[in-house]
Structure formats: structure tokens, C-alpha cells
Amino acid sequence: MPTYRVRHVGGPNMKLQVTPWEEIKADSIEEALRVKSPWPVETSMHFTSAWAKSPGTSLYHVEAWEAELVD
């Protein structure tokens, strides 16, 4: 089962705050993000990174969880 690094990203555009990475084992990057968030997931072209962004945020204020493949 692959391991993904997941962290929370939030705040105003120029002052984003991020939490430390947390490793999660899951069958897919979407499942790793579902552990933390019910928000819609957008993946990269190669499915090695993704984020689940709150639908209520904008370009100027972000609230999201991001993930990337570790191995």
C-alpha cells in the first residue's frame, strides 16, 4: 500500500500557514485525502500530488489539504 504525505494549508494568499507533514497509507491519493477532508479532490496529471480545497474559499483565502506520494 502506498504512503502519502498530507498537510493542511490555509490562510490569506500572501500568508499561508501549513501544518507539518503527516504520513498516511492508502490505496490512492484520493483515499489519503478523504481521511482528512470531505472536500473535492483535484489531482496532478501524474497522480503523484493532489489537494482537497474547500469549495467556500477563493483565490485570496485558501483552506485545503494537500498530499503527495512518498514511495
N, CA, C and O atoms as a Tripos MOL2 file, in Angstrom:
@<TRIPOS>MOLECULE
protein
  284   283    71     0     0
PROTEIN
NO_CHARGES

@<TRIPOS>ATOM
      1 N           0.8530   -1.1700    0.0000 N.3       1 MET1
      2 CA          0.0000    0.0000    0.0000 C.3       1 MET1
      3 C           0.9040    1.2400    0.0000 C.2       1 MET1
      4 O           1.8130    1.3330    0.8240 O.2       1 MET1
      5 N           0.6690    2.1810   -0.9020 N.am      2 PRO2
      6 CA          1.4890    3.3920   -0.9860 C.3       2 PRO2
      7 C           1.3670    4.2830    0.2510 C.2       2 PRO2
      8 O           0.3710    4.2370    0.9730 O.2       2 PRO2
      9 N           2.3830    5.0810    0.4730 N.am      3 THR3
     10 CA          2.3910    6.0600    1.5570 C.3       3 THR3
     11 C           2.3290    7.4570    0.9610 C.2       3 THR3
     12 O           3.0200    7.7590   -0.0120 O.2       3 THR3
     13 N           1.4950    8.3050    1.5510 N.am      4 TYR4
     14 CA          1.3370    9.6930    1.1090 C.3       4 TYR4
     15 C           1.6290   10.6290    2.2630 C.2       4 TYR4
     16 O           1.3350   10.3160    3.4170 O.2       4 TYR4
     17 N           2.2110   11.7850    1.9490 N.am      5 ARG5
     18 CA          2.3930   12.8430    2.9360 C.3       5 ARG5
     19 C           1.2320   13.8070    2.7780 C.2       5 ARG5
     20 O           0.9200   14.2260    1.6640 O.2       5 ARG5
     21 N           0.5880   14.1620    3.8860 N.am      6 VAL6
     22 CA         -0.5860   15.0310    3.8650 C.3       6 VAL6
     23 C          -0.3740   16.1710    4.8520 C.2       6 VAL6
     24 O           0.1480   15.9640    5.9470 O.2       6 VAL6
     25 N          -0.7860   17.3860    4.4560 N.am      7 ARG7
     26 CA         -0.7180   18.5310    5.3750 C.3       7 ARG7
     27 C          -1.8420   19.5050    5.0470 C.2       7 ARG7
     28 O          -2.3920   19.5010    3.9460 O.2       7 ARG7
     29 N          -2.1670   20.3360    6.0260 N.am      8 HIS8
     30 CA         -3.2100   21.3560    5.8680 C.3       8 HIS8
     31 C          -2.5520   22.6710    5.4510 C.2       8 HIS8
     32 O          -1.4920   23.0350    5.9590 O.2       8 HIS8
     33 N          -3.1890   23.3710    4.5260 N.am      9 VAL9
     34 CA         -2.7270   24.6790    4.0530 C.3       9 VAL9
     35 C          -3.9040   25.6350    4.2040 C.2       9 VAL9
     36 O          -5.0100   25.3350    3.7560 O.2       9 VAL9
     37 N          -3.6730   26.7800    4.8310 N.am     10 GLY10
     38 CA         -4.7880   27.7110    4.9860 C.3      10 GLY10
     39 C          -4.3360   29.1240    5.2780 C.2      10 GLY10
     40 O          -3.2220   29.3620    5.7450 O.2      10 GLY10
     41 N          -5.2320   30.0560    4.9910 N.am     11 GLY11
     42 CA         -4.9950   31.4510    5.2980 C.3      11 GLY11
     43 C          -5.0700   32.3370    4.0790 C.2      11 GLY11
     44 O          -5.3710   31.8800    2.9760 O.2      11 GLY11
     45 N          -4.7900   33.6270    4.2920 N.am     12 PRO12
     46 CA         -4.8000   34.5590    3.1710 C.3      12 PRO12
     47 C          -3.6370   34.2730    2.2140 C.2      12 PRO12
     48 O          -2.5970   33.7590    2.6270 O.2      12 PRO12
     49 N          -3.8210   34.6030    0.9590 N.am     13 ASN13
     50 CA         -2.8990   34.2670   -0.1250 C.3      13 ASN13
     51 C          -1.4240   34.5290    0.1940 C.2      13 ASN13
     52 O          -0.5890   33.6570   -0.0470 O.2      13 ASN13
     53 N          -1.0920   35.6750    0.7140 N.am     14 MET14
     54 CA          0.3210   36.0140    0.9330 C.3      14 MET14
     55 C           0.8560   35.5410    2.2870 C.2      14 MET14
     56 O           2.0400   35.7240    2.5700 O.2      14 MET14
     57 N           0.0070   34.9350    3.1320 N.am     15 LYS15
     58 CA          0.4460   34.4940    4.4660 C.3      15 LYS15
     59 C          -0.0870   33.1070    4.7870 C.2      15 LYS15
     60 O          -0.6200   32.8760    5.8730 O.2      15 LYS15
     61 N           0.0560   32.1960    3.8530 N.am     16 LEU16
     62 CA         -0.4260   30.8360    4.0660 C.3      16 LEU16
     63 C           0.3090   30.1800    5.2280 C.2      16 LEU16
     64 O           1.5110   30.3710    5.4070 O.2      16 LEU16
     65 N          -0.4220   29.4160    6.0000 N.am     17 GLN17
     66 CA          0.1710   28.6400    7.0870 C.3      17 GLN17
     67 C          -0.0200   27.1670    6.7660 C.2      17 GLN17
     68 O          -1.0820   26.7560    6.3000 O.2      17 GLN17
     69 N           1.0160   26.3770    7.0190 N.am     18 VAL18
     70 CA          0.9450   24.9500    6.7430 C.3      18 VAL18
     71 C           1.2860   24.1630    8.0030 C.2      18 VAL18
     72 O           2.0970   24.5970    8.8210 O.2      18 VAL18
     73 N           0.6600   23.0120    8.1450 N.am     19 THR19
     74 CA          0.9690   22.1360    9.2600 C.3      19 THR19
     75 C           2.1020   21.2070    8.8440 C.2      19 THR19
     76 O           2.4010   21.0920    7.6560 O.2      19 THR19
     77 N           2.7310   20.5470    9.8030 N.am     20 PRO20
     78 CA          3.7610   19.5600    9.4410 C.3      20 PRO20
     79 C           3.1500   18.4120    8.6390 C.2      20 PRO20
     80 O           1.9620   18.1150    8.7640 O.2      20 PRO20
     81 N           3.9850   17.7700    7.8100 N.am     21 TRP21
     82 CA          3.5340   16.6290    7.0230 C.3      21 TRP21
     83 C           3.1750   15.4780    7.9450 C.2      21 TRP21
     84 O           3.8190   15.2760    8.9750 O.2      21 TRP21
     85 N           2.1500   14.7250    7.5810 N.am     22 GLU22
     86 CA          1.7350   13.5110    8.2810 C.3      22 GLU22
     87 C           1.6600   12.4010    7.2360 C.2      22 GLU22
     88 O           1.0910   12.5990    6.1630 O.2      22 GLU22
     89 N           2.2250   11.2470    7.5390 N.am     23 GLU23
     90 CA          2.2000   10.1440    6.5740 C.3      23 GLU23
     91 C           0.9480    9.2900    6.7680 C.2      23 GLU23
     92 O           0.5770    8.9480    7.8900 O.2      23 GLU23
     93 N           0.3070    8.9550    5.6440 N.am     24 ILE24
     94 CA         -0.9020    8.1350    5.6410 C.3      24 ILE24
     95 C          -0.7430    7.0450    4.5850 C.2      24 ILE24
     96 O          -0.3760    7.3290    3.4450 O.2      24 ILE24
     97 N          -1.0170    5.8180    4.9600 N.am     25 LYS25
     98 CA         -1.0250    4.7060    3.9900 C.3      25 LYS25
     99 C          -2.4370    4.5850    3.4450 C.2      25 LYS25
    100 O          -3.4050    4.5300    4.2050 O.2      25 LYS25
    101 N          -2.5480    4.5450    2.1200 N.am     26 ALA26
    102 CA         -3.8590    4.4370    1.4690 C.3      26 ALA26
    103 C          -3.6690    3.8410    0.0860 C.2      26 ALA26
    104 O          -2.5690    3.8480   -0.4660 O.2      26 ALA26
    105 N          -4.7640    3.3230   -0.4650 N.am     27 ASP27
    106 CA         -4.7140    2.7230   -1.8070 C.3      27 ASP27
    107 C          -4.5500    3.7600   -2.9080 C.2      27 ASP27
    108 O          -4.0380    3.4470   -3.9830 O.2      27 ASP27
    109 N          -4.9840    5.0000   -2.6510 N.am     28 SER28
    110 CA         -4.8650    6.0600   -3.6530 C.3      28 SER28
    111 C          -4.6890    7.4030   -2.9560 C.2      28 SER28
    112 O          -4.9290    7.5340   -1.7560 O.2      28 SER28
    113 N          -4.2720    8.3810   -3.7200 N.am     29 ILE29
    114 CA         -4.0960    9.7230   -3.1560 C.3      29 ILE29
    115 C          -5.4400   10.3230   -2.7360 C.2      29 ILE29
    116 O          -5.5140   11.0850   -1.7720 O.2      29 ILE29
    117 N          -6.4960    9.9740   -3.4660 N.am     30 GLU30
    118 CA         -7.8340   10.4440   -3.1020 C.3      30 GLU30
    119 C          -8.2570    9.8890   -1.7500 C.2      30 GLU30
    120 O          -8.8290   10.6100   -0.9330 O.2      30 GLU30
    121 N          -7.9760    8.6030   -1.5090 N.am     31 GLU31
    122 CA         -8.3120    7.9940   -0.2270 C.3      31 GLU31
    123 C          -7.5010    8.5980    0.9100 C.2      31 GLU31
    124 O          -8.0150    8.7590    2.0170 O.2      31 GLU31
    125 N          -6.2430    8.9320    0.6530 N.am     32 ALA32
    126 CA         -5.4150    9.5680    1.6880 C.3      32 ALA32
    127 C          -6.0060   10.9190    2.0900 C.2      32 ALA32
    128 O          -6.0240   11.2610    3.2730 O.2      32 ALA32
    129 N          -6.4830   11.6790    1.1220 N.am     33 LEU33
    130 CA         -7.0890   12.9800    1.4340 C.3      33 LEU33
    131 C          -8.4560   12.8210    2.1030 C.2      33 LEU33
    132 O          -8.8370   13.6580    2.9220 O.2      33 LEU33
    133 N          -9.1880   11.7810    1.7760 N.am     34 ARG34
    134 CA        -10.5070   11.5500    2.3730 C.3      34 ARG34
    135 C         -10.4140   11.3020    3.8820 C.2      34 ARG34
    136 O         -11.3780   11.5310    4.6140 O.2      34 ARG34
    137 N          -9.2540   10.8350    4.3400 N.am     35 VAL35
    138 CA         -9.0420   10.6410    5.7730 C.3      35 VAL35
    139 C          -9.1530   11.9860    6.4950 C.2      35 VAL35
    140 O          -9.5970   12.0380    7.6420 O.2      35 VAL35
    141 N          -8.7600   13.0530    5.8400 N.am     36 LYS36
    142 CA         -8.7180   14.3820    6.4450 C.3      36 LYS36
    143 C          -9.8430   15.3050    6.0230 C.2      36 LYS36
    144 O         -10.1970   16.2110    6.7780 O.2      36 LYS36
    145 N         -10.4190   15.1110    4.8440 N.am     37 SER37
    146 CA        -11.3330   16.1140    4.3030 C.3      37 SER37
    147 C         -12.4210   15.5220    3.4090 C.2      37 SER37
    148 O         -12.1710   14.5750    2.6620 O.2      37 SER37
    149 N         -13.6350   16.0850    3.4880 N.am     38 PRO38
    150 CA        -14.7080   15.6600    2.5830 C.3      38 PRO38
    151 C         -14.7470   16.4870    1.2910 C.2      38 PRO38
    152 O         -15.5960   16.2510    0.4320 O.2      38 PRO38
    153 N         -13.8360   17.4480    1.1510 N.am     39 TRP39
    154 CA        -13.8570   18.3700    0.0160 C.3      39 TRP39
    155 C         -13.4660   17.6720   -1.2900 C.2      39 TRP39
    156 O         -12.8170   16.6270   -1.2590 O.2      39 TRP39
    157 N         -13.8530   18.2380   -2.4280 N.am     40 PRO40
    158 CA        -13.4860   17.6660   -3.7340 C.3      40 PRO40
    159 C         -11.9590   17.6200   -3.9230 C.2      40 PRO40
    160 O         -11.2420   18.5370   -3.5220 O.2      40 PRO40
    161 N         -11.4910   16.5490   -4.5310 N.am     41 VAL41
    162 CA        -10.0490   16.3380   -4.7310 C.3      41 VAL41
    163 C          -9.6870   16.6500   -6.1720 C.2      41 VAL41
    164 O         -10.3650   16.2210   -7.1060 O.2      41 VAL41
    165 N          -8.6050   17.4050   -6.3380 N.am     42 GLU42
    166 CA         -8.0320   17.6810   -7.6640 C.3      42 GLU42
    167 C          -6.6370   17.0780   -7.6820 C.2      42 GLU42
    168 O          -5.8240   17.3740   -6.8070 O.2      42 GLU42
    169 N          -6.3480   16.2320   -8.6760 N.am     43 THR43
    170 CA         -5.0530   15.5580   -8.7470 C.3      43 THR43
    171 C          -4.1780   16.1490   -9.8430 C.2      43 THR43
    172 O          -4.6610   16.7810  -10.7830 O.2      43 THR43
    173 N          -2.8780   15.9240   -9.6920 N.am     44 SER44
    174 CA         -1.9360   16.3320  -10.7360 C.3      44 SER44
    175 C          -2.0470   15.3700  -11.9050 C.2      44 SER44
    176 O          -2.6730   14.3160  -11.7930 O.2      44 SER44
    177 N          -1.4540   15.7220  -12.9970 N.am     45 MET45
    178 CA         -1.5260   14.9180  -14.2090 C.3      45 MET45
    179 C          -0.9860   13.4950  -13.9920 C.2      45 MET45
    180 O          -1.4990   12.5430  -14.5800 O.2      45 MET45
    181 N           0.0390   13.3500  -13.1570 N.am     46 HIS46
    182 CA          0.6560   12.0430  -12.9410 C.3      46 HIS46
    183 C           0.1430   11.3570  -11.6740 C.2      46 HIS46
    184 O           0.6430   10.2970  -11.3000 O.2      46 HIS46
    185 N          -0.8430   11.9500  -11.0170 N.am     47 PHE47
    186 CA         -1.4570   11.3930   -9.8110 C.3      47 PHE47
    187 C          -0.4680   11.2000   -8.6680 C.2      47 PHE47
    188 O          -0.6700   10.3220   -7.8290 O.2      47 PHE47
    189 N           0.6010   12.0040   -8.6140 N.am     48 THR48
    190 CA          1.5670   11.9170   -7.5210 C.3      48 THR48
    191 C           1.3610   13.0250   -6.4970 C.2      48 THR48
    192 O           1.9780   13.0100   -5.4320 O.2      48 THR48
    193 N           0.4990   13.9830   -6.8110 N.am     49 SER49
    194 CA          0.1430   15.0180   -5.8430 C.3      49 SER49
    195 C          -1.3060   15.4350   -6.0950 C.2      49 SER49
    196 O          -1.8450   15.2690   -7.1890 O.2      49 SER49
    197 N          -1.9150   15.9850   -5.0360 N.am     50 ALA50
    198 CA         -3.3170   16.3960   -5.1460 C.3      50 ALA50
    199 C          -3.6490   17.3180   -3.9850 C.2      50 ALA50
    200 O          -2.8780   17.4550   -3.0350 O.2      50 ALA50
    201 N          -4.8260   17.9520   -4.0860 N.am     51 TRP51
    202 CA         -5.3140   18.7010   -2.9410 C.3      51 TRP51
    203 C          -6.8270   18.6260   -2.8860 C.2      51 TRP51
    204 O          -7.5070   18.4300   -3.8930 O.2      51 TRP51
    205 N          -7.3260   18.7890   -1.6720 N.am     52 ALA52
    206 CA         -8.7610   18.8420   -1.4250 C.3      52 ALA52
    207 C          -9.0280   20.2410   -0.8990 C.2      52 ALA52
    208 O          -8.7240   20.5480    0.2540 O.2      52 ALA52
    209 N          -9.5980   21.0900   -1.7510 N.am     53 LYS53
    210 CA         -9.7940   22.5050   -1.4110 C.3      53 LYS53
    211 C         -11.2370   22.7550   -1.0210 C.2      53 LYS53
    212 O         -12.1640   22.2560   -1.6600 O.2      53 LYS53
    213 N         -11.4150   23.5340    0.0360 N.am     54 SER54
    214 CA        -12.7590   23.8830    0.4810 C.3      54 SER54
    215 C         -13.4740   24.6630   -0.6120 C.2      54 SER54
    216 O         -12.9300   25.6450   -1.1160 O.2      54 SER54
    217 N         -14.6820   24.2500   -0.9920 N.am     55 PRO55
    218 CA        -15.4200   24.9610   -2.0350 C.3      55 PRO55
    219 C         -15.7660   26.3990   -1.6460 C.2      55 PRO55
    220 O         -16.0700   27.2130   -2.5180 O.2      55 PRO55
    221 N         -15.7250   26.7190   -0.3650 N.am     56 GLY56
    222 CA        -16.0880   28.0610    0.0930 C.3      56 GLY56
    223 C         -14.9460   29.0570    0.0930 C.2      56 GLY56
    224 O         -15.1380   30.2050    0.4940 O.2      56 GLY56
    225 N         -13.7530   28.6490   -0.3490 N.am     57 THR57
    226 CA        -12.6200   29.5720   -0.3390 C.3      57 THR57
    227 C         -12.4150   30.1780   -1.7190 C.2      57 THR57
    228 O         -13.0340   29.7600   -2.6980 O.2      57 THR57
    229 N         -11.5390   31.1670   -1.7790 N.am     58 SER58
    230 CA        -11.3140   31.8850   -3.0280 C.3      58 SER58
    231 C          -9.8260   31.9210   -3.3620 C.2      58 SER58
    232 O          -9.0060   31.2940   -2.6910 O.2      58 SER58
    233 N          -9.5050   32.6500   -4.3870 N.am     59 LEU59
    234 CA         -8.1110   32.8430   -4.7850 C.3      59 LEU59
    235 C          -7.3310   33.5830   -3.6990 C.2      59 LEU59
    236 O          -6.1130   33.4330   -3.6040 O.2      59 LEU59
    237 N          -8.0120   34.3720   -2.8870 N.am     60 TYR60
    238 CA         -7.3550   35.2230   -1.8970 C.3      60 TYR60
    239 C          -7.3000   34.6110   -0.5010 C.2      60 TYR60
    240 O          -6.5490   35.0820    0.3530 O.2      60 TYR60
    241 N          -8.0840   33.5730   -0.2640 N.am     61 HIS61
    242 CA         -8.0550   32.8840    1.0260 C.3      61 HIS61
    243 C          -8.2540   31.3900    0.7630 C.2      61 HIS61
    244 O          -9.2970   30.9720    0.2590 O.2      61 HIS61
    245 N          -7.2500   30.5990    1.1080 N.am     62 VAL62
    246 CA         -7.2570   29.1730    0.7990 C.3      62 VAL62
    247 C          -7.4620   28.3610    2.0760 C.2      62 VAL62
    248 O          -6.9320   28.6980    3.1350 O.2      62 VAL62
    249 N          -8.2200   27.3130    1.9580 N.am     63 GLU63
    250 CA         -8.3910   26.3280    3.0190 C.3      63 GLU63
    251 C          -8.3690   24.9770    2.3160 C.2      63 GLU63
    252 O          -9.3190   24.6420    1.6090 O.2      63 GLU63
    253 N          -7.3010   24.1910    2.4950 N.am     64 ALA64
    254 CA         -7.1520   22.9540    1.7460 C.3      64 ALA64
    255 C          -6.2440   21.9640    2.4590 C.2      64 ALA64
    256 O          -5.4880   22.3180    3.3630 O.2      64 ALA64
    257 N          -6.3400   20.7270    2.0290 N.am     65 TRP65
    258 CA         -5.4020   19.6810    2.4140 C.3      65 TRP65
    259 C          -4.6620   19.2850    1.1450 C.2      65 TRP65
    260 O          -5.2750   19.1020    0.0930 O.2      65 TRP65
    261 N          -3.3330   19.1520    1.2440 N.am     66 GLU66
    262 CA         -2.5750   18.7130    0.0800 C.3      66 GLU66
    263 C          -1.8460   17.4180    0.4010 C.2      66 GLU66
    264 O          -1.5060   17.1510    1.5530 O.2      66 GLU66
    265 N          -1.6110   16.6200   -0.6310 N.am     67 ALA67
    266 CA         -0.9560   15.3190   -0.4480 C.3      67 ALA67
    267 C           0.0110   15.0700   -1.5870 C.2      67 ALA67
    268 O          -0.1540   15.5720   -2.6990 O.2      67 ALA67
    269 N           1.0270   14.2780   -1.2730 N.am     68 GLU68
    270 CA          1.9820   13.8560   -2.3060 C.3      68 GLU68
    271 C           2.4490   12.4430   -2.0030 C.2      68 GLU68
    272 O           2.5170   12.0260   -0.8470 O.2      68 GLU68
    273 N           2.7650   11.7260   -3.0530 N.am     69 LEU69
    274 CA          3.2240   10.3530   -2.9460 C.3      69 LEU69
    275 C           4.6320   10.3250   -2.3480 C.2      69 LEU69
    276 O           5.5050   11.0810   -2.7740 O.2      69 LEU69
    277 N           4.8530    9.4500   -1.3570 N.am     70 VAL70
    278 CA          6.1750    9.3190   -0.7360 C.3      70 VAL70
    279 C           6.9760    8.2360   -1.4380 C.2      70 VAL70
    280 O           8.1470    8.4410   -1.7600 O.2      70 VAL70
    281 N           6.3570    7.0810   -1.6780 N.am     71 ASP71
    282 CA          7.0980    5.9820   -2.3210 C.3      71 ASP71
    283 C           6.3400    5.3920   -3.4760 C.2      71 ASP71
    284 O           6.8240    4.4620   -4.1200 O.2      71 ASP71
@<TRIPOS>BOND
     1     1     2 1
     2     2     3 1
     3     3     4 2
     4     3     5 am
     5     5     6 1
     6     6     7 1
     7     7     8 2
     8     7     9 am
     9     9    10 1
    10    10    11 1
    11    11    12 2
    12    11    13 am
    13    13    14 1
    14    14    15 1
    15    15    16 2
    16    15    17 am
    17    17    18 1
    18    18    19 1
    19    19    20 2
    20    19    21 am
    21    21    22 1
    22    22    23 1
    23    23    24 2
    24    23    25 am
    25    25    26 1
    26    26    27 1
    27    27    28 2
    28    27    29 am
    29    29    30 1
    30    30    31 1
    31    31    32 2
    32    31    33 am
    33    33    34 1
    34    34    35 1
    35    35    36 2
    36    35    37 am
    37    37    38 1
    38    38    39 1
    39    39    40 2
    40    39    41 am
    41    41    42 1
    42    42    43 1
    43    43    44 2
    44    43    45 am
    45    45    46 1
    46    46    47 1
    47    47    48 2
    48    47    49 am
    49    49    50 1
    50    50    51 1
    51    51    52 2
    52    51    53 am
    53    53    54 1
    54    54    55 1
    55    55    56 2
    56    55    57 am
    57    57    58 1
    58    58    59 1
    59    59    60 2
    60    59    61 am
    61    61    62 1
    62    62    63 1
    63    63    64 2
    64    63    65 am
    65    65    66 1
    66    66    67 1
    67    67    68 2
    68    67    69 am
    69    69    70 1
    70    70    71 1
    71    71    72 2
    72    71    73 am
    73    73    74 1
    74    74    75 1
    75    75    76 2
    76    75    77 am
    77    77    78 1
    78    78    79 1
    79    79    80 2
    80    79    81 am
    81    81    82 1
    82    82    83 1
    83    83    84 2
    84    83    85 am
    85    85    86 1
    86    86    87 1
    87    87    88 2
    88    87    89 am
    89    89    90 1
    90    90    91 1
    91    91    92 2
    92    91    93 am
    93    93    94 1
    94    94    95 1
    95    95    96 2
    96    95    97 am
    97    97    98 1
    98    98    99 1
    99    99   100 2
   100    99   101 am
   101   101   102 1
   102   102   103 1
   103   103   104 2
   104   103   105 am
   105   105   106 1
   106   106   107 1
   107   107   108 2
   108   107   109 am
   109   109   110 1
   110   110   111 1
   111   111   112 2
   112   111   113 am
   113   113   114 1
   114   114   115 1
   115   115   116 2
   116   115   117 am
   117   117   118 1
   118   118   119 1
   119   119   120 2
   120   119   121 am
   121   121   122 1
   122   122   123 1
   123   123   124 2
   124   123   125 am
   125   125   126 1
   126   126   127 1
   127   127   128 2
   128   127   129 am
   129   129   130 1
   130   130   131 1
   131   131   132 2
   132   131   133 am
   133   133   134 1
   134   134   135 1
   135   135   136 2
   136   135   137 am
   137   137   138 1
   138   138   139 1
   139   139   140 2
   140   139   141 am
   141   141   142 1
   142   142   143 1
   143   143   144 2
   144   143   145 am
   145   145   146 1
   146   146   147 1
   147   147   148 2
   148   147   149 am
   149   149   150 1
   150   150   151 1
   151   151   152 2
   152   151   153 am
   153   153   154 1
   154   154   155 1
   155   155   156 2
   156   155   157 am
   157   157   158 1
   158   158   159 1
   159   159   160 2
   160   159   161 am
   161   161   162 1
   162   162   163 1
   163   163   164 2
   164   163   165 am
   165   165   166 1
   166   166   167 1
   167   167   168 2
   168   167   169 am
   169   169   170 1
   170   170   171 1
   171   171   172 2
   172   171   173 am
   173   173   174 1
   174   174   175 1
   175   175   176 2
   176   175   177 am
   177   177   178 1
   178   178   179 1
   179   179   180 2
   180   179   181 am
   181   181   182 1
   182   182   183 1
   183   183   184 2
   184   183   185 am
   185   185   186 1
   186   186   187 1
   187   187   188 2
   188   187   189 am
   189   189   190 1
   190   190   191 1
   191   191   192 2
   192   191   193 am
   193   193   194 1
   194   194   195 1
   195   195   196 2
   196   195   197 am
   197   197   198 1
   198   198   199 1
   199   199   200 2
   200   199   201 am
   201   201   202 1
   202   202   203 1
   203   203   204 2
   204   203   205 am
   205   205   206 1
   206   206   207 1
   207   207   208 2
   208   207   209 am
   209   209   210 1
   210   210   211 1
   211   211   212 2
   212   211   213 am
   213   213   214 1
   214   214   215 1
   215   215   216 2
   216   215   217 am
   217   217   218 1
   218   218   219 1
   219   219   220 2
   220   219   221 am
   221   221   222 1
   222   222   223 1
   223   223   224 2
   224   223   225 am
   225   225   226 1
   226   226   227 1
   227   227   228 2
   228   227   229 am
   229   229   230 1
   230   230   231 1
   231   231   232 2
   232   231   233 am
   233   233   234 1
   234   234   235 1
   235   235   236 2
   236   235   237 am
   237   237   238 1
   238   238   239 1
   239   239   240 2
   240   239   241 am
   241   241   242 1
   242   242   243 1
   243   243   244 2
   244   243   245 am
   245   245   246 1
   246   246   247 1
   247   247   248 2
   248   247   249 am
   249   249   250 1
   250   250   251 1
   251   251   252 2
   252   251   253 am
   253   253   254 1
   254   254   255 1
   255   255   256 2
   256   255   257 am
   257   257   258 1
   258   258   259 1
   259   259   260 2
   260   259   261 am
   261   261   262 1
   262   262   263 1
   263   263   264 2
   264   263   265 am
   265   265   266 1
   266   266   267 1
   267   267   268 2
   268   267   269 am
   269   269   270 1
   270   270   271 1
   271   271   272 2
   272   271   273 am
   273   273   274 1
   274   274   275 1
   275   275   276 2
   276   275   277 am
   277   277   278 1
   278   278   279 1
   279   279   280 2
   280   279   281 am
   281   281   282 1
   282   282   283 1
   283   283   284 2
@<TRIPOS>SUBSTRUCTURE
     1 MET1         2 RESIDUE 1 A MET
     2 PRO2         6 RESIDUE 1 A PRO
     3 THR3        10 RESIDUE 1 A THR
     4 TYR4        14 RESIDUE 1 A TYR
     5 ARG5        18 RESIDUE 1 A ARG
     6 VAL6        22 RESIDUE 1 A VAL
     7 ARG7        26 RESIDUE 1 A ARG
     8 HIS8        30 RESIDUE 1 A HIS
     9 VAL9        34 RESIDUE 1 A VAL
    10 GLY10       38 RESIDUE 1 A GLY
    11 GLY11       42 RESIDUE 1 A GLY
    12 PRO12       46 RESIDUE 1 A PRO
    13 ASN13       50 RESIDUE 1 A ASN
    14 MET14       54 RESIDUE 1 A MET
    15 LYS15       58 RESIDUE 1 A LYS
    16 LEU16       62 RESIDUE 1 A LEU
    17 GLN17       66 RESIDUE 1 A GLN
    18 VAL18       70 RESIDUE 1 A VAL
    19 THR19       74 RESIDUE 1 A THR
    20 PRO20       78 RESIDUE 1 A PRO
    21 TRP21       82 RESIDUE 1 A TRP
    22 GLU22       86 RESIDUE 1 A GLU
    23 GLU23       90 RESIDUE 1 A GLU
    24 ILE24       94 RESIDUE 1 A ILE
    25 LYS25       98 RESIDUE 1 A LYS
    26 ALA26      102 RESIDUE 1 A ALA
    27 ASP27      106 RESIDUE 1 A ASP
    28 SER28      110 RESIDUE 1 A SER
    29 ILE29      114 RESIDUE 1 A ILE
    30 GLU30      118 RESIDUE 1 A GLU
    31 GLU31      122 RESIDUE 1 A GLU
    32 ALA32      126 RESIDUE 1 A ALA
    33 LEU33      130 RESIDUE 1 A LEU
    34 ARG34      134 RESIDUE 1 A ARG
    35 VAL35      138 RESIDUE 1 A VAL
    36 LYS36      142 RESIDUE 1 A LYS
    37 SER37      146 RESIDUE 1 A SER
    38 PRO38      150 RESIDUE 1 A PRO
    39 TRP39      154 RESIDUE 1 A TRP
    40 PRO40      158 RESIDUE 1 A PRO
    41 VAL41      162 RESIDUE 1 A VAL
    42 GLU42      166 RESIDUE 1 A GLU
    43 THR43      170 RESIDUE 1 A THR
    44 SER44      174 RESIDUE 1 A SER
    45 MET45      178 RESIDUE 1 A MET
    46 HIS46      182 RESIDUE 1 A HIS
    47 PHE47      186 RESIDUE 1 A PHE
    48 THR48      190 RESIDUE 1 A THR
    49 SER49      194 RESIDUE 1 A SER
    50 ALA50      198 RESIDUE 1 A ALA
    51 TRP51      202 RESIDUE 1 A TRP
    52 ALA52      206 RESIDUE 1 A ALA
    53 LYS53      210 RESIDUE 1 A LYS
    54 SER54      214 RESIDUE 1 A SER
    55 PRO55      218 RESIDUE 1 A PRO
    56 GLY56      222 RESIDUE 1 A GLY
    57 THR57      226 RESIDUE 1 A THR
    58 SER58      230 RESIDUE 1 A SER
    59 LEU59      234 RESIDUE 1 A LEU
    60 TYR60      238 RESIDUE 1 A TYR
    61 HIS61      242 RESIDUE 1 A HIS
    62 VAL62      246 RESIDUE 1 A VAL
    63 GLU63      250 RESIDUE 1 A GLU
    64 ALA64      254 RESIDUE 1 A ALA
    65 TRP65      258 RESIDUE 1 A TRP
    66 GLU66      262 RESIDUE 1 A GLU
    67 ALA67      266 RESIDUE 1 A ALA
    68 GLU68      270 RESIDUE 1 A GLU
    69 LEU69      274 RESIDUE 1 A LEU
    70 VAL70      278 RESIDUE 1 A VAL
    71 ASP71      282 RESIDUE 1 A ASP
